[in-house]
């Protein structure tokens, strides 16, 4: 009964703070085996414009998710990461580790200039660190992502190339030192040590 009331609040509360609190409480009550209604409520919360709601939803999904939640998070990631980047990245990385086959399927048809480029870059970087994962990092995709319009995509692509130890990462970092966006230049400086 409590979880159904919390799902209702997570979906329909008028105040974002109430939605975020309901999602947080759902996470604590559901534990490691939430039901379909809890996962659906949290998944739908990913369309929120509220940073508090998005953080709560991503924190929930970082602990537990199913493939449907992962797919929704992947498709909402670009917009959501602009609002709650740290929570979004941590959750997506966790979901990739829990659902690597689904992750590989999601990135296969992702265009480097498409709306899911940021999610694909984070997913590729995470897959590269999973022992025994069949999907190797698509370094060509990551290299092309360095020319993306979004500075977030460029920064994360550079960090992914460096983290994977790609041979061209030093050249990419040197090139990124001339980027017009400071976040990309800072990532280049960190990459070069």
Residue, then its C-alpha position, 0 to 999 in steps of 0.5 A: x500500500x505504501x509503495x502504491x501511494x509513493x508511486x502516485x506521488x512520484x508521478x503526480x505530485x504538483x511540487x517537484x520536491x514532493x516527487x523527489x522525496x517520493x522517489x527517494x522513499x520508493x528507493x528505500x522501501x523497494x530495496x534491491x527488488x522493486x516492482x514493475x510499478x516502482x520502476x515505471x514511476x521512476x522511469x517516467x520521472x526522467x522526463x522531469x525538468x526538475x533537478x531534484x526529481x532527476x537526481x532522485x530518479x537517477x540515484x534510484x536507477x543507479x542502485x537498481x534498474x531493468x532494461x526498460x528503465x535503462x533504455x529510457x534513461x539512455x534516450x533521456x540522457x542528453x537533456x537530463x545530463x544538462x540538468x543533473x549531470x553527475x547523477x545522470x552519468x553515475x546512473x548511466x554507468x551503473x546501468x551499463x555495468x548491469x545491462x551490458x548487452x542492452x548497452x551494446x544494442x543501444x549504441x549500435x545505431x547511435x549517430x555521432x551528431x544525433x541526440x543520443x551522442x552523449x549517452x553513447x559516449x558515456x556508454x562506450x567508455x563504461x563498456x570498455x572497462x567491463x572485463x570480458x565484454x564483447x563490445x570494444x570501444x568505438x574509438x572512431x565514434x569517440x574521435x568524431x565526437x570530439x567535433x560535436x557541437x556540444x561541449x559536454x559531448x566533446x569533454x566526455x569523449x576526450x575523457x573516454x579516449x584518455x580513460x581507455x588509453x587510446x593511442x590518439x588520446x594525447x593528440x586529441x587532448x592537445x587539439x582540445x586545448x584550443x577548444x572555445x569552451x573552458x570545460x573542454x580545455x580543462x579536460x584537456x589539461x587534466x588529460x595531459x597531466 
